[in-house]
């Protein structure tokens, strides 16, 4: 098994003050996996409420770019929301 390298970022965990960063989360894969899916990528997503950044294992042949963000229409009716 080996550790698949990260795309886009170097760290998967951030402390609140953003002075402490670490790579805690990772995918470990076998050589056979890479023979079946040679274009697999480990992509670090934007962090939400947690101090961990979600990881996505992408095995697609095509890189379609970042996902579009979605917005619930009810947020536009909330006072003070921009």
PyMOL commands that set and color helices and strands:
alter all, ss='L'
color gray80, all
select helices_A, chain A and resi 31-36+73-77
alter helices_A, ss='H'
color red, helices_A
select strands_A, chain A and resi 2-3+6-7+13-14+21-22+28-29+41-44+55-58
alter strands_A, ss='S'
color yellow, strands_A
deselect
rebuild
show_as cartoon
